[in-house]
């Protein structure tokens, strides 16, 4: 199960890194080296990166996502998730990401009215990570 968790963290980190690059204008949203299915459209996904909800805690949400995914992957590789206290902390942090994801999904669907598949994918990854942490210790 730890390898599934790490794989999801890598995928989430990749999506978050792309969003971070766009948020800081290091990467164009429609850059060619991003697979076509993942590219942000100028009038859709790219616009949400610059909304107030894209910076819930000051930094771009994607930077916080990078930190979350990278740290969780390191903790999982280290085996520390076997410690009940460490697992509880990460279950709590993961739960916050799910709650934030629900808020952001609502915002996407009903406020900005943008169907951002990468956003939905990252929120789904967060939910699956939460379920993995809840279901069984790694």
N, C-alpha and C positions, 0 to 999 in steps of 0.2 A: 504494500500500500504506500510505502514511503516513496517509491519511484513514481507512482501516479501523482502524488502530491508535488514532488520535485518537477515533474513534467508540466503540470499545471502552473506552477510558479514560473517556470521558464517562458511559457506561452504568455502568461499575464505580464511578465517583465518586458517581453518584446512589444506587446501592445502598448504598455505604459511608456516605454522608451520612445516609440513612434509619436505618441501624443505629446510627450515632453519636447521632443524635437520640433514639432509643429508649434507648440505653445511658445517656445523661445525663438521661433523662426529660424532654427538651425536646419530644418528640413521643410521642403515644400509639401503640402498635403497630397499633391498628386505626383510626387516624384516617381520616376520610372522604375527604380530598383525595388520598390514595394510591389508585391504581387497585385495585379489589377483588382482582384476580389477584396483586397484589404485597403486599397487606397481611399483616402477621404475625398469626397467631392467638395469643391470650393463652396458650393451653396448648401451643403448638408453638414456632414460631420465636422468639417473644418470650422464652421461657424460656431459650434458649441464650445470649442476650445477657448474661445474668447468671451464667453458669457460669465456673469458673476458666479453662477453655480459651479463653474469649472475650477473655482478656487475656494472651496468651502472652508479650509483652514489656513488661508493666506497664500500658501504655495499652490501651484497647479496640482490638482488632484492626482495627476499622473505621476508626479514626483513622489507623492506619498505612496502611490501604488508600487513604484519601483522599490522604494524602501521596504514596504510590506512583503513583496514577493521575494526579494533578495534575502531579507533577514529570515523569513520563514523557511526558505530553502536551506540556508546555512544551519538553522536550528534542526531541521529534519535530518540533514546529512550527519550532524553531530550526534544524533541519537537522543538529544535532550528532551524530545517530545515524550519519551518514556517516563519522565519525571512528572508526577501528577500536578504539581504546582506550575511547572513550565507549560504543560498542556492546557491547564485552566487559563493561564494568562493568554496563550495564543488562541484558545477558543473564544475568549472575551474580545480580543482584538479582531478576530475574524468575524465575530458577531457584529461588531461595529461596522465593519466593511459591508456586510450584508444589509444592515439598516441604511447606511449611506447609499448603497446601490439601489435600494427601493426608492429612496427619495429622488435620486438622480434619474432613475427610470421613469418615475412619475413626471419629473420635470421634462425629460425628453419627449414623452408621449403627449403631455397635455399643456406644457408651457411653451417650449420651443418648437414642438411638433416636428421633430427630426427623428427619422428612423436611422440611427447610427448602429450598424451591425457590430462594429468593433466595440462600441460602448456596451451593447447588450451582451456580447461575448465576454467581456471582462467582468461584468456583473454576474454572469452565469458561472464563470471560473471561481469568483469569490464565494458564491453559494455552495458550489461543489467542495471547495476547500473547507468551508465551515462544516458541511455534512461529514466529510472525512474525519475531521478533528473530533466531531461529536460522536461519530459512529464507533471509532476505535482508536486507541492510541497507536501512534506510529513507532 
